């Protein structure tokens, strides 16, 4: 999706009249604006992920888009209030409500939550409460601190709306990025953000790409990393038109990529949507947890000697994507409770 497909937010503010036009033109570039400058790979706990002054200038001087386009496919509006106080260096983000979101027939659920993260460091995160209904009302405050006035323009807040399901975990429905250079140093600004899907809604029912549901938990006292291979979706047999015989292989690597431990599931025969429900335990001391990488690969067993990889993901030090990094981070913060997420498998 190109950056030009974002529409600008709608703003209401007693202090924001002067820049609402600027906001409509340029405040919601795609996250690619961050990615292209190399921030996307930052670990959420990486202390080296602050911008240099030159990089900050480069971002602040990005040209605004010539016109505000309607997104190709939107999946709702999110009403948010930003309130910044220079004296306390705190930004309070109030998530009010979501509207025009996918209905239950399209999303499969009627329960919603919004996740926020301060870009580009991703060190400060927050979530709303979980709310139900076609127009979920949150009215939750999330506070980001240590934001100095002269640094405000170098940050953005990313919002993601998740559909929450008790059994299969969470599914990201839409996201948007709001650049803080578009709010004033004092006063409140109300913004309506247009949420855009990361991929088309067909993927909600896992209708195209192979996906894997994984459950993670970590007990810091015992050093037990528990990985549950729960189920797969849309696994294909590439060569012949019949459901594949699949199994999962798990591999734990140290900080230099050496294998520490490996294991695999039993084979599920002839199932495009296999249910594994197998749990594997790895011993990882707390001081090692930020240095290891968990590789999960799904294979189609073609014959006794032949196998082909359907796809893979990695989590931990070298996560294969942002969803994987986020899942690992939430596991670390969940104090031993299992966190389940769907992951899109990467092609080999």
C-alpha positions as CSV (number, residue, x, y, z in Angstrom):
1,X,0.0,0.0,0.0
2,X,1.5,3.3,-0.9
3,X,1.7,6.1,1.5
4,X,-0.6,8.3,-0.5
5,X,-3.6,6.1,0.3
6,X,-4.1,7.5,3.8
7,X,-6.8,10.1,4.4
8,X,-6.1,12.8,6.9
9,X,-7.7,12.7,10.3
10,X,-10.6,14.9,11.2
11,X,-9.6,17.4,14.0
12,X,-11.5,19.5,16.4
13,X,-9.7,21.7,18.8
14,X,-9.7,25.2,20.3
15,X,-5.9,25.3,19.9
16,X,-5.6,23.3,16.7
17,X,-7.3,25.5,14.1
18,X,-4.0,26.6,12.7
19,X,-2.8,23.2,11.7
20,X,-5.9,21.2,10.8
21,X,-5.1,21.7,7.1
22,X,-1.6,20.6,7.6
23,X,-2.8,17.6,9.5
24,X,-5.3,16.7,6.8
25,X,-2.5,16.8,4.2
26,X,0.4,15.2,5.9
27,X,0.0,13.8,9.4
28,X,-0.9,10.3,8.7
29,X,1.8,8.9,6.4
30,X,2.2,5.1,6.4
31,X,4.4,3.6,8.9
32,X,6.8,3.1,6.0
33,X,8.0,6.6,6.8
34,X,9.5,5.0,9.9
35,X,10.4,1.8,8.3
36,X,12.3,3.4,5.4
37,X,14.6,5.0,7.9
38,X,15.5,1.8,9.6
39,X,13.5,2.1,12.8
40,X,11.2,-0.9,12.3
41,X,13.8,-3.4,13.2
42,X,14.3,-2.0,16.7
43,X,13.7,-4.4,19.6
44,X,11.2,-3.0,22.0
45,X,13.8,-3.0,24.7
46,X,16.7,-1.7,22.6
47,X,18.2,1.3,24.2
48,X,19.9,2.3,21.0
49,X,16.7,3.0,19.2
50,X,16.5,6.8,19.8
51,X,16.7,9.0,16.7
52,X,19.7,11.1,16.0
53,X,19.0,14.8,15.5
54,X,19.7,14.5,11.8
55,X,17.1,11.7,11.5
56,X,14.6,13.7,13.5
57,X,15.1,16.7,11.1
58,X,14.7,14.4,8.2
59,X,11.3,13.1,9.4
60,X,10.0,16.5,10.5
61,X,10.8,17.9,7.0
62,X,9.0,15.1,5.1
63,X,6.9,16.7,2.4
64,X,3.2,16.6,3.1
65,X,1.1,14.7,0.6
66,X,-0.6,16.7,-2.0
67,X,-4.1,15.6,-1.2
68,X,-5.9,13.5,1.3
69,X,-6.9,10.3,-0.4
70,X,-9.6,8.0,0.9
71,X,-7.9,4.7,1.9
72,X,-8.4,1.8,-0.5
73,X,-10.1,-0.2,2.2
74,X,-10.9,1.2,5.6
75,X,-12.1,-0.8,8.6
76,X,-13.4,1.9,10.9
77,X,-12.9,5.2,12.6
78,X,-11.3,5.7,16.0
79,X,-12.0,8.8,18.0
80,X,-9.0,9.9,20.1
81,X,-8.2,12.9,22.3
82,X,-4.6,14.0,22.7
83,X,-3.6,16.2,25.7
84,X,0.0,17.3,26.2
85,X,1.5,19.2,29.1
86,X,5.0,20.6,28.5
87,X,5.5,21.2,32.3
88,X,5.1,17.5,33.1
89,X,6.4,16.2,29.8
90,X,3.4,13.8,29.6
91,X,1.0,13.0,26.8
92,X,-2.4,11.6,27.8
93,X,-4.2,9.8,25.0
94,X,-7.9,9.2,25.6
95,X,-9.3,6.5,23.3
96,X,-13.0,7.3,23.1
97,X,-14.8,4.9,20.7
98,X,-14.6,3.0,17.5
99,X,-17.2,3.3,14.7
100,X,-17.9,1.7,11.3
101,X,-15.9,-1.3,12.3
102,X,-16.4,-4.8,10.7
103,X,-19.6,-6.4,11.9
104,X,-19.7,-9.8,13.5
105,X,-20.4,-11.5,10.2
106,X,-17.1,-10.2,8.8
107,X,-14.9,-10.3,11.8
108,X,-16.4,-13.3,13.6
109,X,-16.3,-11.4,17.0
110,X,-18.1,-8.6,18.8
111,X,-15.4,-7.8,21.4
112,X,-12.7,-5.2,20.8
113,X,-9.5,-3.7,22.3
114,X,-7.2,-0.9,21.2
115,X,-3.4,-1.2,21.6
116,X,-1.1,1.8,21.4
117,X,2.6,2.2,21.2
118,X,4.9,5.2,21.1
119,X,7.0,5.2,17.9
120,X,9.8,4.8,17.0
121,X,11.3,3.3,20.2
122,X,8.2,1.2,21.0
123,X,9.3,1.2,24.7
124,X,6.0,2.8,25.9
125,X,2.8,0.8,25.2
126,X,-0.7,0.8,26.4
127,X,-4.1,-0.9,26.0
128,X,-7.7,0.0,26.5
129,X,-10.2,-2.1,28.3
130,X,-12.0,-4.8,26.3
131,X,-15.4,-3.6,25.1
132,X,-18.3,-5.2,23.2
133,X,-20.7,-4.1,20.5
134,X,-20.8,-2.6,17.1
135,X,-19.7,0.8,18.5
136,X,-17.3,-0.1,21.4
137,X,-17.0,2.8,23.8
138,X,-13.6,2.8,25.7
139,X,-13.1,6.2,27.3
140,X,-9.7,5.0,28.5
141,X,-6.6,7.1,29.2
142,X,-3.1,6.0,28.2
143,X,-0.2,8.1,29.4
144,X,3.2,8.5,27.7
145,X,5.9,10.2,29.8
146,X,9.3,11.8,29.4
147,X,8.3,13.6,26.2
148,X,10.2,16.8,26.1
149,X,8.5,19.6,24.1
150,X,11.4,20.0,21.6
151,X,11.3,16.2,20.9
152,X,7.5,15.9,20.5
153,X,7.7,16.3,16.7
154,X,10.0,13.3,16.4
155,X,7.4,10.8,17.7
156,X,4.2,9.2,16.7
157,X,1.6,7.0,18.3
158,X,0.4,3.9,16.5
159,X,-3.1,2.7,17.2
160,X,-4.3,-0.9,16.4
161,X,-7.8,-2.2,16.8
162,X,-7.9,-5.9,17.8
163,X,-10.9,-8.3,17.6
164,X,-10.6,-10.3,20.8
165,X,-11.7,-14.0,20.8
166,X,-11.5,-16.2,23.8
167,X,-10.3,-19.3,22.0
168,X,-8.2,-18.1,19.1
169,X,-6.7,-15.0,20.7
170,X,-6.6,-11.6,19.1
171,X,-6.7,-10.6,15.4
172,X,-5.6,-7.2,14.3
173,X,-8.3,-5.5,12.3
174,X,-6.9,-2.1,11.5
175,X,-4.2,0.4,12.4
176,X,-3.2,4.0,12.0
177,X,-0.3,6.2,12.9
178,X,-0.6,9.7,14.3
179,X,2.4,12.0,14.2
180,X,2.8,14.2,17.3
181,X,4.2,17.1,15.4
182,X,0.5,17.8,14.6
183,X,-0.5,18.6,18.2
184,X,0.2,21.8,20.1
185,X,2.3,22.1,23.2
186,X,-0.7,22.8,25.4
187,X,-4.4,22.0,25.2
188,X,-6.5,19.2,23.9
189,X,-6.9,17.9,20.3
190,X,-9.7,15.6,19.3
191,X,-8.9,13.5,16.2
192,X,-10.8,10.9,14.2
193,X,-8.3,8.4,12.8
194,X,-9.2,6.3,9.8
195,X,-8.2,2.7,10.6
196,X,-6.8,0.8,7.6
197,X,-6.3,-3.0,7.4
198,X,-2.9,-4.3,7.2
199,X,-4.2,-6.8,4.7
200,X,-7.6,-7.3,3.2
201,X,-10.4,-8.6,5.4
202,X,-10.4,-12.0,3.6
203,X,-7.5,-12.9,5.9
204,X,-9.8,-12.7,8.9
205,X,-11.1,-16.1,8.1
206,X,-7.5,-17.1,7.1
207,X,-8.8,-17.2,3.6
208,X,-5.5,-17.1,1.7
209,X,-2.2,-17.2,3.5
210,X,-1.1,-20.0,5.8
211,X,-1.3,-19.0,9.4
212,X,-0.3,-20.6,12.7
213,X,-1.9,-20.1,16.1
214,X,0.8,-20.2,18.8
215,X,0.6,-19.9,22.6
216,X,3.5,-18.6,24.6
217,X,4.1,-18.3,28.3
218,X,7.2,-17.8,30.4
219,X,7.8,-18.5,34.1
220,X,10.7,-16.2,35.3
221,X,11.1,-18.2,38.5
222,X,11.5,-21.6,37.0
223,X,12.9,-20.4,33.6
224,X,10.4,-22.5,31.7
225,X,9.5,-21.2,28.3
226,X,6.3,-22.9,27.2
227,X,5.4,-23.0,23.5
228,X,2.0,-24.4,22.5
229,X,1.5,-25.3,18.8
230,X,-2.3,-24.9,18.7
231,X,-3.5,-25.0,15.2
232,X,-2.8,-24.1,11.6
233,X,-4.9,-22.6,8.9
234,X,-4.9,-22.8,5.1
235,X,-1.9,-25.1,4.8
236,X,-1.5,-26.2,1.1
237,X,0.0,-29.0,-0.7
238,X,2.0,-27.2,-3.4
239,X,2.5,-30.0,-5.9
240,X,-0.8,-32.0,-5.7
241,X,-4.3,-31.0,-5.1
242,X,-5.0,-32.8,-1.8
243,X,-4.7,-31.7,1.8
244,X,-1.1,-31.9,3.1
245,X,0.4,-34.1,5.8
246,X,2.1,-31.5,8.1
247,X,4.2,-31.2,11.2
248,X,5.8,-28.3,13.1
249,X,9.5,-28.1,13.9
250,X,10.6,-25.8,16.8
251,X,14.2,-24.7,17.2
252,X,15.7,-22.5,20.0
253,X,18.8,-20.5,18.9
254,X,21.3,-18.6,21.1
255,X,22.4,-15.0,20.4
256,X,24.9,-16.1,17.7
257,X,22.4,-18.4,16.0
258,X,23.6,-21.7,17.4
259,X,21.0,-24.3,18.1
260,X,20.3,-24.9,21.8
261,X,17.3,-27.2,21.5
262,X,14.9,-28.6,18.9
263,X,11.7,-30.6,18.8
264,X,8.8,-31.3,16.5
265,X,5.1,-32.1,16.6
266,X,3.6,-35.4,15.4
267,X,2.2,-35.4,11.8
268,X,-1.3,-34.4,11.1
269,X,-2.4,-36.2,7.9
270,X,-4.6,-34.7,5.2
271,X,-5.6,-31.6,7.1
272,X,-5.5,-28.1,5.6
273,X,-6.4,-26.7,9.0
274,X,-4.6,-29.1,11.4
275,X,-5.1,-29.0,15.1
276,X,-1.8,-29.8,16.9
277,X,-2.5,-28.9,20.6
278,X,1.1,-29.9,21.6
279,X,3.1,-28.0,24.1
280,X,6.9,-27.9,24.3
281,X,9.0,-26.7,27.2
282,X,12.4,-25.0,26.8
283,X,14.7,-24.0,29.8
284,X,15.7,-20.4,29.4
285,X,17.1,-18.3,32.3
286,X,15.6,-14.9,32.7
287,X,18.9,-13.2,31.7
288,X,19.0,-15.2,28.5
289,X,15.4,-14.4,27.4
290,X,16.3,-11.3,25.4
291,X,19.1,-13.2,23.6
292,X,17.3,-16.3,22.3
293,X,15.3,-16.8,19.1
294,X,12.5,-19.3,18.7
295,X,12.2,-20.6,15.1
296,X,9.0,-22.4,14.1
297,X,8.7,-24.0,10.7
298,X,5.8,-26.0,9.2
299,X,6.7,-28.8,6.8
300,X,4.6,-30.8,4.4
301,X,5.8,-34.4,4.5
302,X,5.6,-35.6,0.9
303,X,7.1,-39.0,1.3
304,X,9.5,-40.9,3.5
305,X,12.5,-38.9,2.2
306,X,10.9,-35.7,0.9
307,X,9.5,-32.7,2.7
308,X,8.8,-29.1,1.7
309,X,8.5,-26.1,4.0
310,X,5.1,-24.5,4.0
311,X,6.4,-21.5,5.9
312,X,8.1,-20.2,9.1
313,X,8.2,-17.5,11.7
314,X,10.7,-16.5,14.4
315,X,10.3,-14.8,17.7
316,X,12.7,-13.3,20.2
317,X,16.0,-11.6,19.5
318,X,15.6,-12.0,15.8
319,X,11.8,-11.8,15.3
320,X,10.6,-12.3,11.7
321,X,8.1,-9.4,11.9
322,X,6.5,-6.9,14.2
323,X,3.6,-9.2,15.2
324,X,6.1,-11.8,16.3
325,X,8.1,-9.2,18.2
326,X,4.9,-7.9,19.9
327,X,3.8,-11.4,20.8
328,X,7.2,-12.1,22.4
329,X,7.1,-8.8,24.3
330,X,3.6,-9.5,25.6
331,X,4.7,-12.9,26.8
332,X,7.5,-11.3,28.8
333,X,5.0,-8.9,30.4
334,X,2.2,-11.4,31.1
335,X,3.8,-12.9,34.3
336,X,3.4,-16.5,33.4
337,X,0.0,-16.3,31.7
338,X,-0.3,-17.8,28.2
339,X,-0.6,-15.3,25.3
340,X,-2.1,-16.7,22.1
341,X,-1.7,-15.1,18.7
342,X,-2.1,-16.0,15.0
343,X,1.0,-15.5,12.9
344,X,1.2,-15.4,9.1
345,X,3.8,-17.8,7.9
346,X,6.6,-16.5,5.7
347,X,7.6,-18.4,2.6
348,X,10.8,-20.3,2.8
